[in-house]
Amino acid sequence: MELLRLGPIGHEIPVVRDDDVHYDLRPLTADIDEHFFAESGIDQVRSALSKGELDVIAGAEDLRIGAPISRPSAVVCVGMNYAAHAREAGAEPPEAPVVFFKMPSTIAGPYDQLELPPYATKADWEVELGVVIGRRAFRVASAEDAYSHVAGYVLGNDLSERRFQIEESGGQWSKGKNLPGFTPLGPWIRPAAEVDPGALRLRSWVNGQVRQDSTTSDLIFDVGQIIHQLSQTMPFEPGDVILTGTPQGVAMSGKFPYLADRDVVEMEIDGLGRHRQLVTVTR
């Protein structure tokens, strides 16, 4: 079962895909958002599917695929969470999760065009496993308990402008993380019960050439540890998104050029679909 939002930007409708058939979720919810998750929306969808209560959407394959969640209240990101990525950035693996934030307005669909301003000369890609919170998580007792707060998982691209993040950041990573379109998500959210977050292959390509190829088994802090540790000092609400970090193979390593006009960025995580973003530099 996969949760999607289909349609033009700003006019997406909530959809579930089951056995390659798209069903309209509007009888159950206005959107896939914090209210959907707070009200046990996934359970409602499963029930409606089993009872045959949802209408099929004809021609769904021809509709734009938007981000599968509408404007979460928070996008929390974990940096340097793969040891090899920390080393390629010239840093030691952290002893606690490194945290920064992205604005919800940066969220884009998985196939939306990425428009860079002309001064964004060090734009970089980061394939990441995203976590969608299903119920409030604050002072979670253990890493094991943390998984009961997860609604599902999503493929994310934590796009970054390294000049703003590092060279001119003033120590604030978020300055290089929040250009428009810098958080493509999707194409779908897969419910947590259907995913093993510790055994997923994640890959990225630029212009058809492999850049990243790793597995979530290499995470320094796994999903449960991230939620457990961070929830001691910040509450997570239903619909919040956590991006768990990227593996080695980014442009910041010095091995590859930064993104340029007409580049094509693609990425994929097992069971969570694939992204494709065409880069254009605006004038």
Secondary structure, DSSP 8 states (H G I E B T S, - for coil): -EEEEESSTT--EEEEEETTEEEE-TTT-SSSSHHHHHTTHHHHHHHHHHTT-S-B-TTGGGS-B--SSS--S-EEEEES-BHHHHHHTT----SS-EEEEE-GGGEE-TT--EEE-TT-TTEE--EEEEEEE-S-BSS-S-HHHHGGGEEEEEEEE--EEHIIIIITSTT-GGGGS-STT-EEB-S-BEEGGG--TTS-EEEEEETTEEEEEEEGGGBSS-HHHHHHHHTTTS-B-TT-EEE----S--GGGSSS----TT-EEEEEETTTEEEEEEEEE--
